[in-house]
Amino acid sequence: MDPANLLAASVAVMRIAAGELTSEGLVRACLERIAQRDADVGAWEHVDPEATLAEARARDTSPPLGPLHGLPVGVKDIIDTADMPTGYGSPIWRGHRPARDAACVALVRAAGGVVLGKTVTTEFAYFTPGGTANPHDLGHTPGGSSSGSAAAVADHMVPVAFGTQTAGSIIRPAAFCGVVGYKPSFGTISRSGVLSFAESLDTVGALARSVADAALLASVAARRADLLVPDTPGPVPRVGVHRTADWELVSAGSQAAVTDTAGRLARAGAAVSDAVLPAWFAELPSAQATVMAFEAARSFAPELREHGARLSPTLRALLDEGGGLSPKEYLDALGLAQAGRQELAALFERHDLVLTPSAPGAAPPGLGATGDPVFNRTWTLLGTPCVHLPTGTSEHGLPVGAQLVGRPGDDARVLAMAAWAERQLA
């Protein structure tokens, strides 16, 4: 088997530990895959093969450093790396060399991981694409803003990669590229050294080819061993199906993915019922957009003042919108979020997981946009853990799937239950 196709948690790390595979061999296989495919896919912003191979050889000659020993990891290019440029998807910062690693990168290295390179992001992790194509069909978007990480994992260029989400930037590209996406509860993974877009929303997470792999990366980055998926089957969950007020925006294929997933989980023993939420929950995506715009206008004040002409029109429009919002509008949106979290507390007394769409449909055609985060905004605003599971393909052969949402702070149980669901859907 090509080492690049090995699953990180279930095979590659164990084989490296057992001496059946070298880190250099695995990294070399990933680099060969990148050389074969990345001219078309465009998932990588920066790769230095010689430096990465040297790091892998050092892992092969050192005692085990931790649970990621020898494993290559992709890092989204809004996350600082001291030995690689971090350009944040913007020409303003092209070639920028941070003084130190972001906390999550430092923890990966301390656990023996090998940073394979920097993956493409949209401009400042907003909507202007960075040129990455969907590996399943190069004429379709991979989603954003974690476009390069999702595409690289989907195309077997790297086993796991970091993403970030402020609206839908982990779950949506995971859905479009057919991989697992895990957006943790807000604050689970440190954002030290990660570009700040909206301080109340920004969340670091993982893209992988299995729930266990995503949990492995997150457990190291969060310093939380409890996030690891247990070897024994996870608890059988009570699943609430939430079609949302925007169900009519969901394509027939994605509606079928949610409905079929609910039926398969019910047949496997899950207690499945409708998740009932009040009508005002439909206002939460707009509240998320208000918070994001208001906070982004503060985060990017230096870029707007000093380099405004070099920002995309899309980002300029957001910053102008955010700069025009009143403090009352911002505080009202935060108040609505707090009410939403209180309502969720009651919902999760009845359900362990909420099953809901990850995206309106399969990846849309064209590379000029990254898709609509309408089905992600609410959960990012409320700080919930979310896991996207691929479940099949659309009528056009592109990946579709569904999103599992859990109680804020309940990430260990959510990952265990998501792994159980993944087995039933395999």
The 8 nearest C-alpha neighbors of each residue, nearest first, counted from 0:
[[1, 2, 4, 5, 3, 28, 25, 10],
 [0, 2, 3, 4, 28, 5, 25, 29],
 [3, 1, 4, 25, 5, 0, 28, 24],
 [4, 2, 29, 28, 1, 5, 155, 25],
 [5, 3, 2, 1, 155, 6, 0, 158],
 [6, 4, 2, 3, 11, 10, 7, 1],
 [5, 7, 10, 9, 8, 11, 158, 4],
 [6, 8, 11, 158, 212, 12, 9, 10],
 [9, 7, 212, 10, 6, 12, 211, 11],
 [10, 8, 6, 7, 11, 13, 12, 212],
 [9, 11, 13, 6, 8, 12, 7, 5],
 [10, 12, 7, 14, 13, 5, 6, 15],
 [13, 11, 15, 14, 7, 10, 8, 16],
 [12, 14, 16, 15, 10, 11, 17, 9],
 [15, 13, 19, 17, 11, 20, 16, 12],
 [14, 16, 20, 18, 12, 17, 13, 21],
 [15, 17, 13, 14, 18, 12, 19, 63],
 [18, 16, 14, 15, 19, 13, 20, 12],
 [17, 19, 15, 16, 20, 14, 21, 13],
 [20, 18, 14, 17, 15, 21, 16, 13],
 [21, 19, 15, 14, 18, 22, 24, 25],
 [22, 20, 24, 23, 15, 59, 25, 18],
 [21, 23, 69, 25, 55, 24, 26, 59],
 [22, 24, 55, 26, 21, 25, 56, 27],
 [25, 23, 21, 27, 22, 26, 28, 20],
 [24, 26, 28, 22, 2, 27, 23, 3],
 [27, 25, 29, 23, 28, 24, 22, 30],
 [26, 28, 30, 24, 29, 25, 23, 31],
 [29, 27, 31, 25, 3, 26, 30, 2],
 [30, 28, 156, 26, 32, 3, 27, 31],
 [29, 31, 33, 27, 32, 28, 34, 26],
 [32, 30, 34, 28, 33, 29, 27, 35],
 [31, 33, 35, 29, 30, 34, 156, 36],
 [34, 32, 30, 37, 36, 31, 35, 156],
 [35, 33, 31, 32, 36, 37, 30, 38],
 [36, 34, 32, 33, 31, 37, 38, 30],
 [37, 35, 33, 38, 39, 34, 32, 40],
 [36, 38, 40, 41, 33, 39, 34, 42],
 [37, 39, 36, 41, 40, 34, 35, 33],
 [38, 40, 37, 36, 41, 137, 132, 134],
 [41, 39, 37, 132, 42, 131, 38, 134],
 [42, 40, 131, 37, 43, 38, 39, 132],
 [41, 43, 147, 131, 119, 151, 40, 118],
 [44, 42, 118, 119, 45, 41, 117, 147],
 [43, 45, 119, 118, 117, 42, 46, 76],
 [46, 44, 117, 116, 43, 47, 118, 83],
 [45, 47, 116, 48, 117, 115, 43, 44],
 [46, 48, 50, 49, 51, 45, 116, 115],
 [49, 47, 51, 50, 52, 46, 30, 115],
 [50, 48, 52, 51, 47, 53, 54, 46],
 [49, 51, 53, 52, 47, 48, 54, 55],
 [52, 50, 54, 48, 53, 49, 115, 47],
 [51, 53, 55, 49, 54, 50, 48, 23],
 [52, 54, 50, 56, 51, 55, 49, 57],
 [55, 53, 51, 57, 52, 56, 50, 58],
 [54, 56, 23, 52, 58, 22, 57, 53],
 [57, 55, 59, 53, 58, 54, 23, 52],
 [56, 58, 54, 60, 55, 59, 61, 53],
 [59, 57, 55, 61, 56, 60, 69, 54],
 [58, 60, 56, 57, 61, 22, 21, 55],
 [59, 61, 57, 58, 56, 62, 55, 63],
 [62, 60, 58, 59, 57, 63, 64, 56],
 [61, 63, 64, 60, 58, 59, 68, 65],
 [64, 62, 65, 68, 61, 111, 16, 58],
 [65, 63, 111, 110, 68, 62, 109, 66],
 [64, 66, 110, 111, 68, 67, 63, 109],
 [65, 67, 68, 110, 111, 64, 12, 219],
 [68, 66, 112, 111, 110, 70, 65, 69],
 [111, 67, 69, 112, 65, 70, 66, 64],
 [68, 70, 22, 112, 58, 111, 113, 67],
 [69, 71, 112, 67, 68, 113, 72, 22],
 [72, 70, 113, 115, 114, 112, 26, 157],
 [73, 71, 114, 160, 159, 115, 113, 157],
 [72, 74, 160, 115, 116, 114, 117, 161],
 [75, 73, 117, 161, 160, 118, 76, 116],
 [76, 74, 118, 117, 77, 161, 162, 78],
 [75, 77, 117, 78, 87, 85, 118, 120],
 [76, 78, 87, 194, 75, 193, 79, 85],
 [79, 77, 193, 76, 75, 101, 192, 194],
 [78, 80, 101, 100, 192, 85, 97, 193],
 [81, 79, 100, 83, 82, 99, 97, 101],
 [80, 82, 99, 100, 97, 98, 83, 96],
 [81, 83, 80, 84, 96, 100, 97, 99],
 [84, 82, 80, 81, 85, 96, 45, 116],
 [85, 83, 96, 95, 94, 86, 80, 82],
 [86, 84, 76, 95, 79, 87, 96, 77],
 [85, 87, 93, 92, 88, 95, 89, 94],
 [88, 86, 77, 123, 76, 89, 85, 122],
 [87, 89, 122, 120, 86, 121, 123, 129],
 [90, 88, 122, 91, 87, 92, 86, 123],
 [91, 89, 93, 92, 88, 86, 309, 87],
 [92, 90, 89, 93, 309, 306, 86, 302],
 [91, 93, 86, 95, 90, 89, 94, 87],
 [94, 92, 86, 90, 95, 91, 89, 85],
 [93, 95, 84, 86, 92, 96, 85, 90],
 [96, 94, 84, 92, 93, 85, 86, 97],
 [95, 97, 84, 85, 94, 81, 98, 83],
 [98, 96, 81, 99, 79, 80, 95, 85],
 [97, 99, 81, 96, 100, 80, 79, 82],
 [100, 98, 81, 97, 80, 101, 79, 192],
 [101, 99, 80, 81, 79, 105, 104, 102],
 [100, 102, 192, 79, 104, 103, 191, 78],
 [103, 101, 105, 104, 191, 106, 100, 192],
 [102, 104, 220, 106, 105, 101, 107, 189],
 [105, 103, 107, 101, 106, 102, 100, 108],
 [104, 106, 102, 108, 107, 103, 100, 109],
 [105, 107, 109, 103, 104, 108, 220, 110],
 [108, 106, 104, 112, 110, 105, 109, 103],
 [107, 109, 112, 111, 105, 110, 106, 104],
 [108, 110, 106, 111, 107, 105, 64, 65],
 [111, 109, 65, 107, 64, 108, 67, 112],
 [68, 112, 110, 64, 67, 108, 109, 65],
 [111, 113, 67, 108, 70, 107, 68, 69],
 [114, 112, 71, 70, 115, 72, 69, 108],
 [113, 115, 72, 116, 71, 73, 112, 74],
 [116, 114, 71, 72, 73, 113, 51, 46],
 [117, 115, 46, 45, 114, 73, 74, 118],
 [118, 116, 74, 45, 76, 44, 75, 43],
 [117, 119, 43, 75, 147, 44, 148, 76],
 [120, 118, 147, 44, 43, 42, 76, 129],
 [121, 119, 88, 144, 145, 146, 129, 76],
 [120, 122, 128, 129, 124, 144, 127, 88],
 [121, 123, 88, 89, 124, 127, 125, 120],
 [122, 124, 87, 88, 125, 121, 89, 77],
 [125, 123, 121, 144, 122, 120, 126, 88],
 [124, 126, 123, 122, 121, 144, 127, 314],
 [125, 127, 128, 121, 369, 144, 368, 124],
 [126, 128, 121, 122, 125, 129, 368, 313],
 [129, 127, 121, 130, 126, 368, 367, 122],
 [128, 130, 121, 120, 131, 119, 88, 127],
 [131, 129, 128, 41, 132, 366, 119, 42],
 [130, 132, 41, 42, 40, 129, 147, 146],
 [133, 131, 40, 137, 140, 141, 134, 139],
 [132, 134, 141, 137, 140, 135, 136, 139],
 [135, 133, 136, 137, 40, 154, 150, 132],
 [134, 136, 133, 137, 397, 176, 398, 139],
 [137, 135, 138, 134, 133, 139, 132, 397],
 [136, 138, 132, 133, 139, 134, 135, 40],
 [137, 139, 136, 365, 364, 132, 140, 366],
 [140, 138, 364, 365, 137, 133, 136, 363],
 [139, 141, 366, 133, 142, 132, 369, 362],
 [142, 140, 133, 146, 172, 132, 175, 176],
 [143, 141, 172, 369, 140, 146, 171, 370],
 [144, 142, 146, 145, 168, 369, 172, 121],
 [143, 145, 168, 124, 121, 146, 120, 125],
 [146, 144, 143, 162, 120, 168, 148, 147],
 [145, 147, 143, 144, 149, 142, 141, 148],
 [146, 148, 42, 119, 118, 150, 149, 145],
 [149, 147, 151, 118, 160, 145, 150, 146],
 [150, 148, 152, 146, 147, 151, 173, 172],
 [149, 151, 153, 147, 152, 148, 42, 154],
 [152, 150, 156, 154, 148, 153, 149, 42],
 [151, 153, 155, 157, 149, 154, 150, 158],
 [154, 152, 150, 151, 155, 178, 176, 149],
 [153, 155, 151, 152, 156, 150, 134, 157],
 [156, 154, 152, 157, 153, 4, 3, 151],
 [155, 157, 29, 151, 32, 154, 33, 152],
 [156, 158, 152, 155, 159, 29, 151, 72],
 [159, 157, 7, 152, 207, 6, 155, 72],
 [160, 158, 207, 72, 157, 206, 152, 73],
 [161, 159, 73, 72, 206, 148, 74, 205],
 [160, 162, 205, 74, 75, 204, 73, 206],
 [163, 161, 145, 204, 205, 75, 169, 203],
 [162, 164, 203, 202, 204, 169, 168, 145],
 [163, 165, 168, 202, 169, 167, 166, 201],
 [164, 166, 201, 200, 167, 202, 168, 379],
 [165, 167, 376, 164, 379, 168, 375, 372],
 [168, 166, 375, 372, 171, 164, 170, 169],
 [167, 169, 164, 144, 143, 145, 171, 170],
 [170, 168, 164, 171, 167, 172, 162, 180],
 [169, 171, 173, 180, 167, 172, 387, 168],
 [170, 172, 174, 173, 167, 169, 358, 168],
 [173, 171, 142, 175, 174, 141, 143, 170],
 [172, 174, 178, 170, 180, 176, 171, 175],
 [175, 173, 171, 177, 172, 176, 399, 400],
 [174, 176, 362, 172, 173, 141, 177, 361],
 [177, 175, 173, 174, 178, 141, 172, 153],
 [178, 176, 398, 174, 389, 175, 173, 153],
 [179, 177, 173, 208, 176, 153, 207, 389],
 [178, 180, 207, 388, 387, 208, 206, 209],
 [179, 181, 206, 387, 173, 170, 386, 169],
 [182, 180, 386, 205, 204, 385, 183, 206],
 [181, 183, 204, 385, 384, 386, 169, 180],
 [184, 182, 384, 204, 181, 187, 185, 385],
 [183, 185, 384, 383, 382, 407, 408, 187],
 [184, 186, 382, 187, 202, 183, 383, 200],
 [185, 187, 188, 184, 189, 202, 190, 183],
 [186, 188, 185, 184, 221, 183, 189, 202],
 [189, 187, 221, 186, 203, 220, 190, 103],
 [188, 190, 191, 186, 102, 187, 103, 221],
 [191, 189, 193, 192, 188, 203, 102, 202],
 [192, 190, 189, 193, 102, 101, 103, 194],
 [191, 193, 101, 79, 190, 78, 102, 194],
 [194, 192, 78, 190, 191, 77, 79, 195],
 [195, 193, 77, 196, 78, 192, 87, 123],
 [194, 196, 197, 198, 193, 298, 201, 190],
 [195, 197, 295, 298, 194, 198, 201, 294],
 [198, 196, 294, 295, 291, 200, 199, 201],
 [197, 199, 200, 201, 195, 196, 294, 298],
 [200, 198, 197, 201, 290, 380, 294, 291],
 [199, 201, 165, 197, 198, 380, 202, 379],
 [202, 200, 165, 164, 197, 198, 199, 196],
 [201, 203, 164, 163, 185, 200, 165, 204],
 [204, 202, 163, 188, 162, 164, 190, 201],
 [205, 203, 182, 162, 163, 181, 161, 183],
 [204, 206, 161, 181, 213, 162, 160, 180],
 [207, 205, 180, 160, 179, 159, 213, 149],
 [206, 208, 159, 213, 179, 209, 212, 152],
 [207, 209, 178, 179, 212, 152, 6, 210],
 [210, 208, 212, 211, 207, 179, 213, 178],
 [209, 211, 213, 212, 418, 214, 179, 414],
 [212, 210, 214, 209, 228, 213, 215, 8],
 [211, 213, 8, 215, 209, 214, 210, 7],
 [214, 212, 210, 207, 205, 215, 216, 211],
 [213, 215, 211, 217, 227, 212, 216, 218],
 [216, 214, 212, 218, 213, 217, 227, 211],
 [217, 215, 213, 219, 218, 214, 220, 212],
 [216, 218, 220, 214, 219, 215, 221, 213],
 [217, 219, 223, 215, 221, 226, 224, 216],
 [218, 220, 222, 217, 221, 216, 107, 106],
 [219, 221, 103, 217, 218, 222, 106, 188],
 [220, 222, 188, 218, 223, 219, 217, 187],
 [223, 221, 219, 218, 220, 224, 106, 217],
 [224, 222, 218, 221, 225, 226, 219, 220],
 [223, 225, 226, 218, 227, 222, 219, 221],
 [224, 226, 223, 227, 411, 218, 228, 229],
 [227, 225, 411, 218, 224, 214, 223, 228],
 [228, 226, 214, 225, 215, 224, 218, 229],
 [227, 229, 415, 211, 226, 414, 214, 230],
 [230, 228, 231, 227, 415, 232, 233, 211],
 [229, 231, 232, 228, 233, 227, 415, 211],
 [230, 232, 229, 233, 228, 234, 415, 419],
 [233, 231, 419, 230, 234, 229, 415, 418],
 [232, 234, 415, 416, 419, 231, 235, 418],
 [233, 235, 416, 236, 232, 415, 419, 412],
 [236, 234, 269, 233, 416, 268, 237, 419],
 [237, 235, 269, 351, 238, 234, 416, 270],
 [236, 238, 270, 350, 351, 269, 271, 352],
 [239, 237, 271, 352, 350, 353, 236, 270],
 [238, 240, 274, 353, 273, 272, 350, 271],
 [239, 241, 273, 354, 274, 353, 272, 355],
 [242, 240, 274, 355, 243, 354, 239, 273],
 [241, 243, 246, 355, 240, 244, 356, 245],
 [244, 242, 245, 241, 246, 281, 355, 374],
 [243, 245, 246, 281, 242, 247, 278, 280],
 [246, 244, 243, 247, 248, 249, 242, 281],
 [245, 247, 248, 249, 242, 243, 244, 254],
 [246, 248, 245, 249, 250, 244, 359, 243],
 [249, 247, 246, 245, 359, 250, 360, 244],
 [250, 248, 359, 246, 247, 360, 254, 253],
 [251, 249, 360, 253, 252, 359, 254, 248],
 [250, 252, 254, 253, 255, 249, 360, 256],
 [253, 251, 255, 393, 250, 254, 256, 394],
 [252, 254, 256, 360, 255, 250, 251, 249],
 [255, 253, 251, 257, 256, 252, 249, 250],
 [254, 256, 258, 252, 253, 257, 259, 251],
 [257, 255, 253, 259, 254, 258, 400, 260],
 [256, 258, 260, 254, 255, 259, 401, 261],
 [259, 257, 255, 261, 260, 256, 254, 262],
 [258, 260, 262, 256, 261, 257, 255, 263],
 [261, 259, 257, 263, 262, 258, 256, 264],
 [260, 262, 258, 264, 259, 263, 265, 257],
 [263, 261, 265, 259, 260, 264, 266, 258],
 [262, 264, 266, 260, 265, 261, 259, 267],
 [263, 265, 267, 261, 266, 269, 262, 260],
 [264, 266, 269, 262, 268, 267, 263, 271],
 [265, 267, 263, 268, 264, 262, 269, 261],
 [268, 266, 264, 265, 269, 263, 423, 235],
 [269, 267, 265, 266, 270, 264, 235, 236],
 [270, 268, 265, 236, 264, 235, 237, 271],
 [269, 271, 237, 238, 265, 268, 272, 236],
 [270, 272, 238, 265, 239, 269, 237, 261],
 [273, 271, 239, 240, 238, 274, 270, 237],
 [272, 274, 240, 239, 275, 241, 271, 238],
 [275, 273, 239, 241, 240, 276, 272, 353],
 [274, 276, 273, 277, 241, 346, 239, 240],
 [275, 277, 274, 278, 280, 346, 342, 241],
 [278, 276, 279, 280, 275, 281, 342, 339],
 [277, 279, 280, 281, 276, 244, 282, 275],
 [280, 278, 281, 277, 282, 283, 276, 339],
 [281, 279, 282, 278, 283, 277, 276, 339],
 [280, 282, 279, 283, 244, 278, 284, 243],
 [283, 281, 280, 279, 285, 284, 286, 278],
 [282, 284, 286, 285, 377, 280, 281, 287],
 [285, 283, 376, 287, 377, 286, 282, 288],
 [286, 284, 288, 283, 287, 282, 289, 281],
 [287, 285, 332, 283, 289, 288, 284, 290],
 [288, 286, 284, 290, 285, 289, 380, 376],
 [287, 289, 285, 291, 286, 290, 292, 284],
 [290, 288, 286, 292, 287, 291, 293, 285],
 [291, 289, 287, 293, 288, 292, 329, 294],
 [290, 292, 288, 197, 294, 289, 293, 295],
 [291, 293, 321, 295, 289, 294, 290, 317],
 [294, 292, 321, 290, 296, 295, 291, 289],
 [293, 295, 197, 297, 291, 296, 292, 290],
 [296, 294, 298, 292, 196, 297, 197, 293],
 [295, 297, 318, 321, 294, 293, 322, 299],
 [296, 298, 295, 300, 294, 299, 293, 322],
 [299, 297, 295, 296, 300, 196, 294, 195],
 [300, 298, 302, 301, 297, 296, 295, 303],
 [299, 301, 303, 297, 302, 298, 296, 304],
 [302, 300, 304, 299, 303, 305, 298, 306],
 [303, 301, 306, 299, 305, 304, 300, 307],
 [302, 304, 307, 300, 301, 306, 305, 299],
 [303, 305, 301, 302, 307, 306, 300, 299],
 [304, 306, 302, 303, 301, 307, 300, 308],
 [307, 305, 302, 309, 308, 303, 304, 310],
 [306, 308, 303, 309, 310, 304, 305, 302],
 [307, 309, 306, 310, 311, 303, 305, 315],
 [310, 308, 307, 306, 311, 91, 90, 89],
 [311, 309, 307, 308, 315, 314, 312, 306],
 [310, 312, 313, 314, 315, 309, 127, 308],
 [313, 311, 315, 314, 316, 310, 317, 308],
 [314, 312, 316, 311, 315, 317, 127, 126],
 [313, 315, 317, 316, 311, 312, 318, 310],
 [314, 316, 312, 318, 317, 313, 319, 311],
 [317, 315, 319, 313, 314, 318, 312, 320],
 [318, 316, 320, 314, 319, 315, 292, 321],
 [319, 317, 296, 321, 315, 320, 316, 322],
 [318, 320, 322, 316, 317, 321, 315, 323],
 [319, 321, 317, 323, 318, 322, 316, 292],
 [322, 320, 293, 292, 318, 296, 323, 324],
 [321, 323, 319, 320, 296, 324, 318, 293],
 [322, 324, 320, 321, 319, 325, 293, 318],
 [325, 323, 321, 322, 328, 293, 320, 326],
 [324, 326, 328, 327, 323, 329, 322, 293],
 [327, 325, 329, 328, 330, 324, 331, 293],
 [326, 328, 330, 325, 329, 331, 324, 332],
 [329, 327, 331, 325, 326, 330, 332, 324],
 [328, 330, 326, 332, 327, 331, 290, 333],
 [329, 331, 333, 327, 332, 328, 326, 334],
 [330, 332, 334, 328, 333, 329, 327, 335],
 [333, 331, 286, 335, 329, 334, 330, 328],
 [334, 332, 336, 330, 335, 331, 337, 329],
 [335, 333, 331, 337, 336, 332, 330, 338],
 [334, 336, 338, 332, 337, 333, 339, 331],
 [337, 335, 339, 333, 334, 338, 381, 340],
 [336, 338, 334, 340, 339, 335, 333, 341],
 [339, 337, 335, 341, 336, 340, 342, 334],
 [340, 338, 336, 342, 337, 341, 335, 343],
 [339, 341, 343, 337, 342, 338, 381, 336],
 [340, 342, 338, 344, 339, 343, 337, 345],
 [341, 343, 339, 340, 344, 345, 338, 346],
 [344, 342, 346, 340, 345, 341, 347, 339],
 [343, 345, 341, 347, 342, 346, 340, 348],
 [344, 346, 348, 343, 342, 347, 341, 349],
 [347, 345, 343, 348, 344, 349, 350, 342],
 [348, 346, 350, 349, 344, 345, 351, 343],
 [347, 349, 345, 346, 350, 344, 351, 343],
 [350, 348, 347, 346, 351, 345, 237, 239],
 [351, 349, 347, 237, 352, 238, 239, 348],
 [350, 352, 237, 236, 347, 238, 405, 353],
 [353, 351, 238, 405, 404, 350, 403, 239],
 [352, 354, 239, 404, 403, 238, 240, 355],
 [355, 353, 240, 403, 402, 239, 241, 352],
 [354, 356, 241, 402, 242, 401, 240, 353],
 [357, 355, 401, 358, 402, 374, 257, 359],
 [356, 358, 402, 401, 374, 171, 170, 174],
 [359, 357, 360, 356, 374, 171, 372, 174],
 [358, 360, 249, 248, 250, 253, 356, 357],
 [361, 359, 250, 253, 358, 249, 362, 252],
 [360, 362, 399, 175, 397, 398, 363, 393],
 [361, 363, 175, 140, 139, 360, 364, 141],
 [362, 364, 139, 361, 140, 365, 370, 360],
 [365, 363, 139, 138, 140, 362, 366, 136],
 [364, 366, 139, 138, 367, 140, 363, 368],
 [367, 365, 140, 368, 139, 132, 130, 138],
 [366, 368, 365, 128, 369, 127, 140, 130],
 [367, 369, 366, 370, 128, 127, 126, 140],
 [368, 370, 142, 143, 140, 126, 128, 141],
 [371, 369, 368, 142, 372, 363, 362, 143],
 [370, 372, 373, 369, 358, 359, 374, 171],
 [373, 371, 167, 375, 374, 376, 166, 370],
 [372, 374, 375, 371, 376, 284, 358, 359],
 [375, 373, 372, 358, 357, 376, 356, 377],
 [376, 374, 167, 372, 373, 378, 377, 166],
 [375, 377, 166, 284, 379, 378, 373, 287],
 [378, 376, 284, 380, 283, 379, 375, 381],
 [377, 379, 381, 380, 383, 376, 375, 382],
 [380, 378, 382, 376, 381, 377, 166, 375],
 [379, 381, 377, 378, 287, 382, 376, 200],
 [382, 380, 378, 379, 383, 340, 336, 377],
 [383, 381, 185, 379, 184, 380, 378, 407],
 [382, 384, 407, 184, 378, 381, 406, 405],
 [383, 385, 184, 183, 405, 182, 404, 410],
 [386, 384, 404, 182, 403, 181, 383, 183],
 [387, 385, 181, 403, 180, 402, 388, 182],
 [386, 388, 402, 180, 179, 401, 170, 403],
 [387, 389, 179, 400, 401, 390, 402, 386],
 [390, 388, 400, 177, 399, 178, 391, 179],
 [391, 389, 400, 399, 388, 424, 256, 401],
 [392, 390, 399, 398, 389, 400, 393, 256],
 [393, 391, 398, 397, 396, 399, 394, 390],
 [392, 394, 396, 395, 397, 252, 399, 398],
 [393, 395, 396, 392, 252, 397, 251, 361],
 [396, 394, 393, 397, 392, 361, 398, 252],
 [397, 395, 393, 392, 394, 398, 135, 391],
 [396, 398, 392, 393, 395, 361, 135, 399],
 [399, 397, 392, 177, 391, 175, 361, 393],
 [400, 398, 392, 391, 361, 389, 174, 393],
 [401, 399, 389, 390, 388, 256, 174, 391],
 [400, 402, 356, 357, 388, 257, 387, 355],
 [401, 403, 387, 357, 355, 386, 356, 354],
 [402, 404, 354, 386, 385, 353, 352, 387],
 [405, 403, 385, 353, 352, 384, 402, 354],
 [406, 404, 352, 384, 413, 383, 407, 353],
 [405, 407, 409, 383, 408, 347, 384, 404],
 [408, 406, 383, 184, 409, 384, 382, 405],
 [407, 409, 410, 184, 406, 383, 384, 187],
 [410, 408, 406, 407, 411, 412, 413, 405],
 [409, 411, 413, 412, 408, 414, 384, 183],
 [410, 412, 226, 414, 413, 409, 225, 415],
 [413, 411, 415, 414, 410, 409, 416, 233],
 [412, 414, 410, 416, 415, 411, 405, 417],
 [415, 413, 417, 411, 416, 412, 410, 418],
 [414, 416, 233, 412, 418, 228, 417, 413],
 [415, 417, 419, 413, 233, 418, 414, 234],
 [418, 416, 414, 420, 419, 415, 413, 421],
 [417, 419, 421, 415, 416, 420, 210, 414],
 [420, 418, 416, 422, 417, 233, 421, 232],
 [419, 421, 417, 423, 418, 422, 416, 424],
 [422, 420, 418, 424, 419, 423, 425, 417],
 [423, 421, 425, 419, 420, 424, 418, 417],
 [422, 424, 420, 421, 425, 419, 267, 264],
 [423, 425, 421, 422, 420, 390, 263, 260],
 [424, 422, 423, 421, 390, 420, 389, 391]]
